[in-house]
């Protein structure tokens, strides 16, 4: 029997040692000792204690895996960023407690996760403006070197990032006021605060950030190690070892996310403080309501006061606008977007013989609808169309017609939205009468001047003919006199015939036959025609044409006008001077300018140059510019002159393009 016990003991010892060392034998081909790096100051996960022992949650997990698998781990505690570099350089085989993310997955291979953790935003207790990650814009924020928190902040604008070797330094930087916030592991941050009794200085704000899994990380070349790590993690979770390690390191005062802790605290609060909380809330709510009511009452009083002031300003503004309307020379009516009258001045009321209040009445009900077309008003209201200075006749009564000029202009907001229209009109009946009277008087004056001119121009050749005729009986025998008589009488009769033809052209100009032609070619022909005159005065002709200038008019009539004007410019120019002919487009018109450097025209003569028989030339008749004026008018154009005595003259002719 004793031998039997000895045999059983030997077998038991053999089985025990076989069980302990068999995994090492099995995996000896993989790695006898695995070098594992970790953070040297990341409690409670991993840290060097005051006595120099490497401790923490991750260290205990790795030790438990070592016991289950028989693998021996050799730990290398160092700052986190150095640990990452150590594995990349091959100085270690694995890193414990690395957070998983997509960016790291491209570099490392991860074991099965064995813990879930999250990041938090730590701020000072009295900080009220940082509540979430976007509030960190433009702030100074501390993070641990190499931590995933740097990735969380990559999209925050104007961020001043301060990197520390560990979270303890980052927490202290926050307490010292060197940074405004710190982002790091929630559990580790709370650990340092409680260890240093600084809980009253710091708070965690916002939701949990970057909730991720902790796992063991290796390089792809050491991927076969993950089989051992996964086997150990699975085993310690099954046999309860993991739960014991978790309880050891994440007690009730450390782990805020522990479900049992939260439930216990919740039940305790409900059981002990429910009544107190309810009463406190009611009292606070009541006090808050009183303060809020007082605050709202004060705000309402301020709002009412502001409204009263604004209403007073509005009334004054409306009164001011009405005074402006009343002071206007013309009649004014403003309409809103519906075509209803919003304002009307006194002049319009009196002219339209309106009484009472017509504000908010449709414009169709007013007398203005008789002379301002409704379609134009609607076009201004709906399409923002503009109608300016349009003349019309209003048959107010059967025996009374009124001539009126009106404008319709849309009212728009700064954004371009139509909100109404302005109707502006005034009576020009008396002005029309005065214009007719002035025109009549002007015609009579012109007629008198014309008759006097005709009499003067005809009398001169007739006097010559009469004188030669009276001498004819006495000197008929003289052959020289007969020859002289024949030449002089013929010349004077030709002069009379030319004068009569000019008068006919002036009185009844030929109806124009407009065609489109090139002014360049016309001026070329005129220069050739007047070349002897130009050469005689040794003038320099400068042509300033903006390309090939086209116009629409009667070619011969415009040529006659240009010949008259250019010939006058040549005659007025000083010898050796410059004469400029320019042509260009101005909107819908073709403009021709003839500019000389001659003697100019006095201010006294400027108003008379287009009158018939007015001329300062010694042998001039004074019909050239009058006929030119008639021909340009016949072709729908205008002719104007500006001059300065002693400095030259510019004649401007505008024709339709």
DOFI-448322 format. One record per residue (C-alpha): residue number from 1; residue in one letter; x, y, z. Coordinates in steps of 0.05 Angstrom, whole numbers, plus 5000, padded with zeros to 4 digits. Example, Ala and Ser with C-alpha at 12.3 -4.5 7.8 and 13.67 -1.06 7.14 Angstrom:
// DOFI-448322
 num residu   xx   yy   zz
   1      A 5246 4910 5156
   2      S 5273 4979 5143
This chain:
// DOFI-448322
 num residu   xx   yy   zz
   1      X 5000 5000 5000
   2      X 5056 5047 5017
   3      X 5089 5034 4950
   4      X 5023 5048 4916
   5      X 5020 5117 4950
   6      X 5091 5131 4928
   7      X 5074 5112 4856
   8      X 5012 5157 4856
   9      X 5052 5215 4884
  10      X 5105 5208 4831
  11      X 5052 5205 4777
  12      X 5018 5267 4806
  13      X 5083 5306 4808
  14      X 5098 5283 4738
  15      X 5030 5305 4712
  16      X 5037 5372 4748
  17      X 5104 5387 4718
  18      X 5083 5360 4651
  19      X 5022 5405 4651
  20      X 5063 5466 4671
  21      X 5120 5457 4623
  22      X 5087 5422 4565
  23      X 5063 5488 4535
  24      X 5133 5515 4538
  25      X 5158 5454 4501
  26      X 5102 5460 4450
  27      X 5114 5534 4438
  28      X 5189 5535 4447
  29      X 5195 5537 4373
  30      X 5155 5603 4372
  31      X 5192 5642 4426
  32      X 5219 5623 4494
  33      X 5216 5694 4521
  34      X 5171 5749 4492
  35      X 5193 5820 4501
  36      X 5132 5864 4518
  37      X 5133 5940 4520
  38      X 5085 5984 4558
  39      X 5073 6054 4584
  40      X 5113 6069 4647
  41      X 5063 6120 4674
  42      X 4992 6101 4654
  43      X 4958 6080 4719
  44      X 4919 6040 4735
  45      X 4933 6003 4670
  46      X 5009 6002 4674
  47      X 5059 6041 4713
  48      X 5123 6038 4755
  49      X 5104 6040 4829
  50      X 5142 6081 4881
  51      X 5183 6018 4897
  52      X 5202 6009 4823
  53      X 5156 5949 4810
  54      X 5121 5948 4743
  55      X 5047 5941 4761
  56      X 4977 5953 4734
  57      X 4917 5921 4702
  58      X 4952 5906 4636
  59      X 5012 5876 4673
  60      X 4967 5829 4713
  61      X 4930 5809 4650
  62      X 4996 5791 4616
  63      X 5020 5753 4678
  64      X 4955 5713 4678
  65      X 4965 5697 4604
  66      X 5036 5675 4620
  67      X 5010 5627 4673
  68      X 4957 5599 4626
  69      X 5002 5590 4566
  70      X 5069 5579 4599
  71      X 5101 5636 4559
  72      X 5151 5679 4595
  73      X 5144 5755 4586
  74      X 5200 5805 4594
  75      X 5172 5875 4607
  76      X 5201 5940 4581
  77      X 5166 5999 4613
  78      X 5179 6066 4578
  79      X 5141 6128 4554
  80      X 5086 6108 4506
  81      X 5116 6140 4443
  82      X 5183 6106 4458
  83      X 5147 6039 4466
  84      X 5116 6048 4396
  85      X 5184 6063 4367
  86      X 5216 6004 4404
  87      X 5168 5955 4371
  88      X 5175 5987 4302
  89      X 5251 5980 4308
  90      X 5246 5907 4332
  91      X 5273 5918 4402
  92      X 5208 5888 4431
  93      X 5160 5836 4404
  94      X 5093 5864 4429
  95      X 5059 5923 4462
  96      X 5008 5910 4517
  97      X 4945 5953 4524
  98      X 4944 5986 4455
  99      X 4879 6017 4433
 100      X 4852 5991 4368
 101      X 4835 6039 4311
 102      X 4833 6036 4235
 103      X 4898 6075 4226
 104      X 4936 6028 4273
 105      X 4906 5967 4240
 106      X 4945 5985 4177
 107      X 5011 5979 4217
 108      X 4998 5926 4272
 109      X 4961 5861 4282
 110      X 4917 5858 4345
 111      X 4897 5803 4392
 112      X 4826 5792 4415
 113      X 4803 5853 4457
 114      X 4805 5845 4532
 115      X 4781 5913 4556
 116      X 4738 5971 4531
 117      X 4759 6042 4548
 118      X 4743 6113 4526
 119      X 4773 6182 4523
 120      X 4747 6243 4560
 121      X 4753 6319 4559
 122      X 4783 6344 4625
 123      X 4774 6418 4642
 124      X 4780 6461 4704
 125      X 4719 6460 4750
 126      X 4700 6533 4735
 127      X 4705 6525 4659
 128      X 4636 6537 4630
 129      X 4651 6546 4556
 130      X 4681 6478 4538
 131      X 4628 6423 4535
 132      X 4645 6384 4472
 133      X 4702 6372 4424
 134      X 4682 6428 4376
 135      X 4689 6479 4433
 136      X 4764 6466 4432
 137      X 4772 6507 4368
 138      X 4827 6559 4378
 139      X 4844 6530 4448
 140      X 4908 6502 4478
 141      X 4899 6428 4491
 142      X 4945 6376 4522
 143      X 4951 6302 4499
 144      X 5000 6246 4511
 145      X 5051 6234 4455
 146      X 5029 6178 4409
 147      X 4960 6174 4439
 148      X 4898 6166 4395
 149      X 4872 6232 4422
 150      X 4916 6268 4371
 151      X 4874 6236 4316
 152      X 4810 6259 4349
 153      X 4834 6332 4347
 154      X 4860 6331 4275
 155      X 4796 6364 4248
 156      X 4792 6419 4300
 157      X 4812 6486 4271
 158      X 4866 6531 4300
 159      X 4882 6482 4355
 160      X 4946 6491 4396
 161      X 4968 6419 4413
 162      X 5014 6408 4473
 163      X 5043 6337 4476
 164      X 5069 6307 4541
 165      X 5105 6242 4557
 166      X 5048 6217 4600
 167      X 4978 6234 4624
 168      X 5002 6256 4693
 169      X 5041 6313 4661
 170      X 4981 6331 4618
 171      X 4935 6334 4679
 172      X 4985 6377 4717
 173      X 4991 6425 4657
 174      X 4915 6434 4660
 175      X 4917 6448 4735
 176      X 4975 6496 4727
 177      X 4936 6535 4674
 178      X 4985 6520 4618
 179      X 4929 6490 4576
 180      X 4853 6499 4574
 181      X 4836 6425 4567
 182      X 4866 6356 4567
 183      X 4841 6296 4527
 184      X 4861 6227 4552
 185      X 4838 6162 4582
 186      X 4780 6175 4630
 187      X 4802 6122 4681
 188      X 4875 6142 4682
 189      X 4858 6215 4688
 190      X 4813 6202 4747
 191      X 4866 6159 4778
 192      X 4917 6215 4779
 193      X 4866 6265 4806
 194      X 4845 6219 4863
 195      X 4917 6199 4878
 196      X 4937 6272 4884
 197      X 4871 6293 4917
 198      X 4855 6342 4860
 199      X 4785 6318 4845
 200      X 4755 6385 4866
 201      X 4796 6422 4813
 202      X 4778 6383 4751
 203      X 4715 6358 4717
 204      X 4701 6314 4656
 205      X 4653 6345 4605
 206      X 4615 6318 4546
 207      X 4602 6248 4522
 208      X 4654 6192 4523
 209      X 4701 6198 4464
 210      X 4731 6144 4420
 211      X 4705 6084 4458
 212      X 4754 6031 4435
 213      X 4781 5962 4454
 214      X 4847 5948 4488
 215      X 4888 5891 4459
 216      X 4959 5865 4451
 217      X 4992 5891 4387
 218      X 5048 5858 4347
 219      X 5080 5872 4279
 220      X 5055 5829 4221
 221      X 5120 5789 4222
 222      X 5103 5765 4293
 223      X 5030 5750 4278
 224      X 5038 5677 4302
 225      X 5044 5705 4374
 226      X 4971 5727 4372
 227      X 4949 5653 4375
 228      X 4981 5647 4444
 229      X 4954 5715 4468
 230      X 4883 5698 4444
 231      X 4887 5630 4477
 232      X 4908 5660 4544
 233      X 4855 5716 4541
 234      X 4800 5666 4527
 235      X 4822 5621 4583
 236      X 4827 5675 4638
 237      X 4758 5700 4620
 238      X 4729 5630 4625
 239      X 4760 5612 4692
 240      X 4744 5678 4727
 241      X 4816 5704 4731
 242      X 4799 5764 4687
 243      X 4741 5785 4732
 244      X 4785 5782 4794
 245      X 4839 5825 4761
 246      X 4785 5875 4738
 247      X 4756 5881 4808
 248      X 4826 5889 4836
 249      X 4843 5949 4793
 250      X 4776 5981 4777
 251      X 4743 5986 4845
 252      X 4679 6024 4857
 253      X 4713 6092 4866
 254      X 4756 6086 4802
 255      X 4714 6058 4746
 256      X 4657 6105 4730
 257      X 4630 6062 4674
 258      X 4623 5998 4717
 259      X 4551 5978 4710
 260      X 4543 5950 4780
 261      X 4573 6013 4810
 262      X 4524 6056 4771
 263      X 4464 6014 4791
 264      X 4485 6014 4865
 265      X 4495 6088 4865
 266      X 4429 6099 4830
 267      X 4390 6056 4879
 268      X 4425 6090 4938
 269      X 4408 6159 4912
 270      X 4336 6139 4900
 271      X 4329 6108 4969
 272      X 4363 6162 5011
 273      X 4355 6227 4974
 274      X 4291 6220 4933
 275      X 4249 6263 4980
 276      X 4305 6313 4990
 277      X 4316 6320 4915
 278      X 4242 6328 4900
 279      X 4234 6382 4952
 280      X 4298 6416 4931
 281      X 4277 6415 4859
 282      X 4209 6444 4875
 283      X 4240 6500 4916
 284      X 4292 6514 4863
 285      X 4239 6511 4808
 286      X 4195 6559 4847
 287      X 4253 6607 4858
 288      X 4274 6600 4786
 289      X 4203 6614 4762
 290      X 4200 6677 4804
 291      X 4267 6700 4776
 292      X 4245 6682 4706
 293      X 4178 6718 4714
 294      X 4214 6780 4740
 295      X 4264 6776 4684
 296      X 4211 6767 4631
 297      X 4170 6824 4660
 298      X 4230 6869 4656
 299      X 4245 6846 4585
 300      X 4173 6859 4564
 301      X 4176 6929 4594
 302      X 4240 6942 4554
 303      X 4208 6914 4491
 304      X 4146 6957 4501
 305      X 4188 7018 4511
 306      X 4229 7002 4448
 307      X 4164 6991 4409
 308      X 4136 7057 4432
 309      X 4200 7093 4411
 310      X 4200 7057 4344
 311      X 4126 7073 4333
 312      X 4141 7146 4348
 313      X 4200 7145 4299
 314      X 4156 7111 4247
 315      X 4101 7164 4255
 316      X 4153 7219 4249
 317      X 4183 7185 4188
 318      X 4115 7179 4155
 319      X 4100 7252 4171
 320      X 4167 7272 4142
 321      X 4154 7232 4079
 322      X 4086 7265 4072
 323      X 4118 7333 4078
 324      X 4168 7315 4024
 325      X 4112 7293 3979
 326      X 4072 7356 3992
 327      X 4133 7400 3977
 328      X 4144 7368 3909
 329      X 4130 7409 3847
 330      X 4093 7352 3813
 331      X 4035 7308 3835
 332      X 4057 7243 3869
 333      X 4020 7179 3887
 334      X 4052 7116 3916
 335      X 4020 7047 3910
 336      X 4033 6984 3949
 337      X 4046 6916 3916
 338      X 3971 6905 3909
 339      X 3960 6970 3872
 340      X 3927 7005 3931
 341      X 3943 7078 3947
 342      X 3993 7083 4005
 343      X 4009 7158 4000
 344      X 3986 7218 3960
 345      X 4010 7290 3963
 346      X 3967 7353 3968
 347      X 3982 7375 3896
 348      X 3954 7309 3869
 349      X 3892 7314 3913
 350      X 3878 7384 3889
 351      X 3892 7369 3815
 352      X 3849 7307 3815
 353      X 3795 7343 3856
 354      X 3795 7288 3909
 355      X 3766 7293 3979
 356      X 3768 7250 4041
 357      X 3816 7193 4055
 358      X 3834 7154 3992
 359      X 3890 7113 4024
 360      X 3882 7037 4011
 361      X 3836 7051 3951
 362      X 3855 7017 3885
 363      X 3886 7064 3834
 364      X 3835 7042 3783
 365      X 3782 7081 3823
 366      X 3821 7147 3816
 367      X 3819 7195 3757
 368      X 3891 7178 3742
 369      X 3866 7115 3709
 370      X 3838 7161 3654
 371      X 3907 7183 3631
 372      X 3958 7132 3659
 373      X 3946 7064 3626
 374      X 3929 7009 3675
 375      X 3975 6960 3638
 376      X 4035 7005 3650
 377      X 4020 7009 3725
 378      X 4012 6933 3730
 379      X 4077 6923 3690
 380      X 4114 6967 3741
 381      X 4083 6929 3800
 382      X 4092 6858 3772
 383      X 4152 6863 3725
 384      X 4188 6924 3753
 385      X 4180 6960 3686
 386      X 4198 7035 3682
 387      X 4160 7088 3643
 388      X 4191 7158 3644
 389      X 4168 7226 3618
 390      X 4110 7200 3575
 391      X 4063 7254 3547
 392      X 3988 7244 3542
 393      X 3923 7283 3536
 394      X 3868 7279 3588
 395      X 3799 7300 3565
 396      X 3776 7319 3634
 397      X 3712 7349 3606
 398      X 3683 7351 3537
 399      X 3708 7422 3527
 400      X 3772 7417 3568
 401      X 3834 7379 3547
 402      X 3895 7376 3592
 403      X 3966 7359 3568
 404      X 4002 7316 3621
 405      X 4071 7286 3628
 406      X 4074 7224 3673
 407      X 4124 7173 3698
 408      X 4113 7104 3729
 409      X 4171 7077 3771
 410      X 4173 7012 3812
 411      X 4191 7012 3886
 412      X 4239 6956 3905
 413      X 4271 6929 3968
 414      X 4346 6925 3976
 415      X 4339 6852 3954
 416      X 4306 6873 3889
 417      X 4235 6851 3908
 418      X 4179 6895 3880
 419      X 4136 6925 3936
 420      X 4099 6980 3899
 421      X 4103 7037 3849
 422      X 4108 7113 3846
 423      X 4062 7152 3799
 424      X 4090 7221 3783
 425      X 4052 7270 3737
 426      X 4045 7344 3723
 427      X 4003 7388 3678
 428      X 4040 7420 3619
 429      X 3978 7451 3586
 430      X 4000 7523 3599
 431      X 4071 7505 3580
 432      X 4045 7479 3513
 433      X 4007 7544 3502
 434      X 4070 7584 3517
 435      X 4112 7541 3471
 436      X 4062 7551 3414
 437      X 4062 7626 3426
 438      X 4138 7628 3427
 439      X 4141 7585 3364
 440      X 4090 7632 3330
 441      X 4129 7694 3350
 442      X 4194 7660 3328
 443      X 4163 7644 3260
 444      X 4140 7715 3251
 445      X 4209 7741 3270
 446      X 4243 7691 3223
 447      X 4193 7710 3168
 448      X 4208 7783 3177
 449      X 4283 7770 3176
 450      X 4274 7724 3116
 451      X 4234 7778 3077
 452      X 4286 7830 3094
 453      X 4342 7784 3072
 454      X 4307 7766 3007
 455      X 4295 7840 2993
 456      X 4367 7857 3006
 457      X 4396 7800 2966
 458      X 4350 7812 2906
 459      X 4358 7888 2907
 460      X 4434 7884 2896
 461      X 4433 7847 2830
 462      X 4371 7884 2806
 463      X 4406 7951 2820
 464      X 4465 7929 2779
 465      X 4421 7905 2721
 466      X 4381 7971 2724
 467      X 4445 8012 2722
 468      X 4474 7974 2663
 469      X 4406 7978 2626
 470      X 4402 8053 2635
 471      X 4472 8061 2606
 472      X 4457 8016 2547
 473      X 4426 8070 2501
 474      X 4485 8116 2512
 475      X 4541 8065 2505
 476      X 4509 8014 2458
 477      X 4557 8035 2403
 478      X 4616 8013 2447
 479      X 4634 7940 2434
 480      X 4670 7936 2501
 481      X 4609 7960 2538
 482      X 4564 7910 2502
 483      X 4611 7854 2522
 484      X 4615 7880 2594
 485      X 4539 7888 2595
 486      X 4528 7817 2571
 487      X 4575 7788 2623
 488      X 4551 7828 2683
 489      X 4476 7822 2669
 490      X 4484 7746 2658
 491      X 4524 7740 2723
 492      X 4473 7779 2763
 493      X 4415 7739 2734
 494      X 4452 7674 2751
 495      X 4463 7701 2821
 496      X 4387 7714 2827
 497      X 4372 7644 2801
 498      X 4420 7612 2852
 499      X 4388 7653 2908
 500      X 4318 7630 2887
 501      X 4341 7557 2885
 502      X 4371 7563 2955
 503      X 4307 7594 2980
 504      X 4267 7536 2950
 505      X 4314 7486 2984
 506      X 4306 7522 3050
 507      X 4230 7529 3045
 508      X 4215 7460 3016
 509      X 4272 7412 3028
 510      X 4269 7348 2986
 511      X 4240 7288 3025
 512      X 4297 7246 3050
 513      X 4308 7175 3023
 514      X 4348 7141 3079
 515      X 4397 7086 3064
 516      X 4455 7056 3103
 517      X 4522 7081 3078
 518      X 4595 7089 3100
 519      X 4616 7157 3127
 520      X 4688 7139 3112
 521      X 4675 7138 3037
 522      X 4632 7201 3040
 523      X 4686 7241 3075
 524      X 4738 7214 3025
 525      X 4696 7243 2968
 526      X 4688 7310 3004
 527      X 4763 7316 3016
 528      X 4776 7305 2941
 529      X 4722 7357 2924
 530      X 4751 7409 2971
 531      X 4824 7392 2960
 532      X 4839 7459 2924
 533      X 4809 7498 2983
 534      X 4849 7456 3033
 535      X 4913 7464 2993
 536      X 4901 7539 2986
 537      X 4903 7547 3062
 538      X 4957 7493 3072
 539      X 4913 7457 3123
 540      X 4928 7391 3156
 541      X 4866 7345 3155
 542      X 4865 7295 3212
 543      X 4814 7239 3210
 544      X 4795 7203 3275
 545      X 4747 7147 3256
 546      X 4731 7089 3304
 547      X 4733 7037 3248
 548      X 4685 7035 3190
 549      X 4628 7081 3213
 550      X 4560 7067 3183
 551      X 4497 7111 3188
 552      X 4427 7111 3160
 553      X 4404 7175 3124
 554      X 4396 7207 3055
 555      X 4466 7202 3026
 556      X 4464 7265 2983
 557      X 4432 7308 3036
 558      X 4483 7288 3089
 559      X 4539 7299 3039
 560      X 4512 7369 3026
 561      X 4511 7382 3101
 562      X 4582 7358 3111
 563      X 4606 7399 3051
 564      X 4575 7462 3080
 565      X 4603 7450 3150
 566      X 4673 7430 3127
 567      X 4676 7488 3077
 568      X 4657 7536 3134
 569      X 4712 7505 3177
 570      X 4764 7513 3121
 571      X 4744 7586 3111
 572      X 4747 7600 3186
 573      X 4815 7565 3195
 574      X 4881 7602 3197
 575      X 4933 7586 3145
 576      X 4974 7524 3163
 577      X 4924 7502 3216
 578      X 4893 7434 3232
 579      X 4823 7410 3217
 580      X 4798 7347 3252
 581      X 4741 7303 3226
 582      X 4722 7248 3276
 583      X 4666 7197 3276
 584      X 4644 7146 3328
 585      X 4583 7111 3357
 586      X 4546 7136 3418
 587      X 4492 7087 3438
 588      X 4441 7084 3381
 589      X 4471 7144 3346
 590      X 4528 7158 3297
 591      X 4565 7221 3316
 592      X 4607 7264 3267
 593      X 4649 7322 3294
 594      X 4684 7375 3252
 595      X 4734 7414 3294
 596      X 4776 7473 3270
 597      X 4827 7519 3303
 598      X 4800 7581 3269
 599      X 4773 7648 3291
 600      X 4714 7618 3328
 601      X 4645 7647 3337
 602      X 4627 7701 3387
 603      X 4576 7686 3442
 604      X 4531 7739 3411
 605      X 4529 7704 3343
 606      X 4521 7632 3369
 607      X 4445 7638 3374
 608      X 4439 7664 3302
 609      X 4484 7619 3261
 610      X 4427 7573 3238
 611      X 4381 7632 3219
 612      X 4371 7646 3144
 613      X 4409 7705 3113
 614      X 4454 7712 3174
 615      X 4527 7712 3155
 616      X 4592 7746 3178
 617      X 4627 7731 3112
 618      X 4638 7790 3065
 619      X 4602 7756 3006
 620      X 4561 7705 3045
 621      X 4486 7697 3035
 622      X 4474 7661 3102
 623      X 4433 7602 3077
 624      X 4486 7546 3081
 625      X 4478 7529 3155
 626      X 4403 7542 3153
 627      X 4395 7491 3098
 628      X 4442 7443 3134
 629      X 4400 7449 3197
 630      X 4336 7433 3157
 631      X 4369 7373 3122
 632      X 4395 7342 3188
 633      X 4327 7352 3220
 634      X 4294 7320 3159
 635      X 4338 7258 3170
 636      X 4318 7253 3244
 637      X 4384 7279 3270
 638      X 4411 7339 3308
 639      X 4466 7390 3295
 640      X 4499 7430 3351
 641      X 4557 7479 3354
 642      X 4604 7499 3410
 643      X 4657 7551 3400
 644      X 4704 7598 3435
 645      X 4724 7662 3400
 646      X 4796 7660 3378
 647      X 4805 7585 3394
 648      X 4762 7548 3343
 649      X 4695 7514 3333
 650      X 4667 7444 3339
 651      X 4604 7425 3300
 652      X 4571 7360 3323
 653      X 4522 7321 3279
 654      X 4483 7262 3309
 655      X 4448 7213 3262
 656      X 4413 7148 3275
 657      X 4458 7087 3271
